[in-house]
Amino acid sequence: MNFSLDALEFERLKNLLARYVSTSDARALLEKVTPSTDLNSLEDEHAITAEAMEYLREHRVPFNEVQFLAEAIDKLSVTGAFLEIPDIEAVQAFLTQIESLRVRWKDEVKAFPKLAQRAGRLPDLRELGKRLGRAVRNGEVDEKYSPELARIRRALDAARSNVTSKLELMIHNPAHAAQLQDQIVTVRNGRFVIPVRVEQKRELDGIVHGTSSSGATVFM
């Protein structure tokens, strides 16, 4: 078999094809490709490849804009798993792009029967794509799709307001004027902090979360 592959220069052919592959998922699939001896399958693949090439000559299909989702799909194969917001947005964009192709191809029965046949096998996922698009906006999940999320966000807002109010009282308290470098509340490493003179840090009860570039200020 190895002799036959060498004679066919199969690896060289795959390397040439890899130059036109734009996604890591497709490259992984290409790596697994082996020669086939199933004549019917080969003829069918050649026919659909010929149709696809003809279609691309007549229509613009932005395959380079299609983001494949192997990692997200792997996550969803685990019971109880969830996707991060960027993954959900990627799924929604993928569904929109693929649905556009499905609709275009299924109406090309006469000109491109093989593509139309393939499109006919794809499920209609328009509603799912729309729901995902409505649920996630500007990088956040819309609260109306999750009452629990709305409750958590209200609790976080209340806690944030409570912390900042206490810090504001502290920085405007004359008793702490000597310890503070400035009367501001800022954020370091995701935590609300106040700027304290480095030589005064032992005078305040707190944890240091950062230091200024000059070293003169610690953020507690």
N, C-alpha and C positions, 0 to 999 in steps of 0.2 A: 504493500500500500504506500509506504514511504517513497519507494522508487517511482510509483505512478504519480504521486503528488509532485515529486521533483521534476519529472518529465513534463508535467502540465504547468510547471512554474506557478503552482497554486498560491504559495505564500507571496510571491511577487505580485500576483493579480490582486490579492487582498490588500497588499500595501498600496497599490495604485488606487484601489477603491477607497481606502481610508482617507486619502487626500480630499475626498468630496463629502466626507461624513462630518456633520457639524455638532453632534452631541456625544457625550461620553457614553450614554446608554446604547446608542447605535454602534459605537466603536466596540463596546463589550459584546454585542450580538455578532458583529462581524468577526471578532476573534474566534467565536465558536462555530463559524460556518465550515462545513466539510462538504466534499463532493457528494452528489447523489446519483444513484443508478436507477431511480424511479422515473421512467420516461414520461409518463403522464403528468407527474408533478412538475417535472422540468419544463415541459411544454406549456403548462398552465402559468408557471412563474414567468417564462419568457413572454407569454402573451400579455400578461398584466404589466410587465415591465415596459413592453413596447407601447401599450396604451398610456402608461404614466408619462413616458417620454414625449409622446405626441401631445398629451394634455399640457405638459409644461411648456411646450413650444407655443401653444395657443393662449395659455393663461398664466398669470402670475400667482404662484403659491409660495408664501413666505415661510418655508419650512425652517429657515434659520431663526425665526422668531418663536417657534414652538419650543416650549420648555418641557422636557420629558420629566417624569415623576417617579422614577424607580425607588428613590429613597422614601418618598411620602407613601407610596403604595406598600412598601415593606413595613412601614410603621403601622398602617391600617390593618395589616394582616394579623396583628396581635390584639386579642380581646382586651378592651378597656383602654387602648392606646388613644392618643390625641395628637392633633397637629398644631404646630405653632402658627401664628398669624401669617408669616411669609409663605409657609407651606399651603395654607388655605387659599391665599391670594394666587399662588402659582397654580393650584388645582383649578380655580375659577377661570384663570386666563387660558389654561390648557383646554378646558371644556368649551370655552367660547371659540377658540381656534379650530378645534376638531369638529365641533358642531357645524361651523361654517363650511368645512370641507365635506362633511357628510351630506349636508343639504345640496351643495353644488353637484356632488358626484351622483347622488341618487336620481337626479333629473336628467342624467346624460346616458340613458339606456341605449339609445340608438348609436350615438357617436362613440361612447366608451362603455360598452356592456360589462366588461370585467370590473372596472372601477365602480360602476353602479351596483354590481353584485356585492362587492366588498362593502360598499357604503350601506347596503341594505341589511347587512349583518350587525351593524353598529347600533346600539341602543340610543333612543332619543333622550338625551340628558339636558335638554334646554332648561327644564324647570329647575333641576338641581343647580345648574350654572347661575340662573337668575337668583335663586335663594341664597347662594353663597355670596353673590355680588351685593345683595341687599344686607346680608348679615354682617359683612366686614366692610367698613368704610374708613379711609384715612388711617389704615393700620390698626384699627381697633374694632372689636366686636360690638355691634349695636346692642344696647341694653335691652331693647324690647324683645330680643330673641333669647334673653336669659335673665329672668327675674333674680336669680341667685347672684349673677354677675353685677346687676344693678345694686343689690344689697351690699355686696363686698366693696364696690366702688364708693358708696355712700359712707361706709365704715372707714375706708382708707382716707377719704376726704376729711372726715371728722377727726381722725387721728393726726393727720398732717396739720390741720388747723390748730389742734391742741398743742402739738409740739412747737410749731412756729410761734404761737402766742406766748408760750413759756419762755422761749429763747428771746423774743422781743422784750419781754419784761426784764430778763436778765441783762441784756446789753444796754438797756436804758436805766438800769439801777446804778446810782452814783457809787454804791459800795463796790462795784466791779470795774469802775472806770480805770483803775491802775493796771488791771490784768488784761484789758482788751486792747487790741491793736486798732480796731475800728468797730463802729456800731452797725454791723451788718450781719445778716443771717445768710449763709451760702450753703452750697451742697458739695460734698466731697465723697466720692465712692458710694453714691446713692444715699448718703446720710446728711441730715441737716446739721450744720456745724457753725461755730462762731470763731473768729480769729483772735487768738490769745498770744500775748507776748511770750516768746519762748522761755524767758527767765522767770515768768510768772505762772507757768503751767502747773506747778505743784500747789499753787494757791487755790486751784479750782478742782472740784471732784468731777472727773470725766475721762474719756478715752481719746487719745490722739488718733485722728483719722487721716492726717496729712500734714505736710510741712511746706511752707512757701519756698520758692526757688532760692531766695536769699538766706533761708534758714532762720530768719528773725521771727517768723510767725508759725505757730502750730494751729491746726484746726481741730477743735474739740467739740 
